[in-house]
Amino acid sequence: MNNRALLVIDMINDLINNPDNALYCPHTKQTVQNVASLIDFAHKNQWKVVFVQDAHRIGDKDFTIRPVHAIRGTWGAELIDELAELKQKSDYEVLKRRHSGFSYTDLDLYLREEHIEEVVLTGVWTNVAVRNTASDAFYQFYRVTVVTDCCQSQTEEMHESGLHDLSMFARLTLLQNLTSTGTYQYQLEDDTL
């Protein structure tokens, strides 16, 4: 049994395809291609694949501090077409209203039911949703890997800042390293997590 799950975080239209949205990430073309490749790899290697997506209600309290985005039931909250076409019936979807995929969702319950020990994170807003989901996974005692070229933020500085934070508690690797050899670019000093 494989104990690894791929988390695809916030790869939704408002953040990837909507330049009119204040949270749009403009430099995601290669990121989308990389995430698509990793989804294919995960399916072939029998990993669980979980799509973790913002889906806010109208008037969500999140909008008191962040711009309106990803209203549930709208195009903006939908998974982008390039990844939606890769979805399989066995994949799982988690809708969230906060930065972390673990906050007030059933993500942890799903992962435990599937006997997952390691989560591999991808997605947008490296320094926000990816980072918060990763830290919550770490606090729940999952091993955490972040595929750096499968993540992006609105600016390169935000992306790099997120990776710096993530490097303190997650393994960072590149797509090529993960899919070709299964090794990691960086290891935590204590790999007993």
Secondary structure, 3 states (H helix, E strand, C coil): CCCEEEEEECCEHHHHCCCCCCCCCCCCHHHHHHHHHHHHHHHHCCCEEEEEEECECCCCHHHHCCCCCCECCCHHHCECHHHHCCCCCCCEEEEECCCCCCCCCCHHHHHHHCCCCEEEEEEECHHHHHHHHHHHHHHCCCEEEEEEEEEECCCHHHHHHHHHHHCCCCEEECHHHHHHCCCCCCCCCCCCC
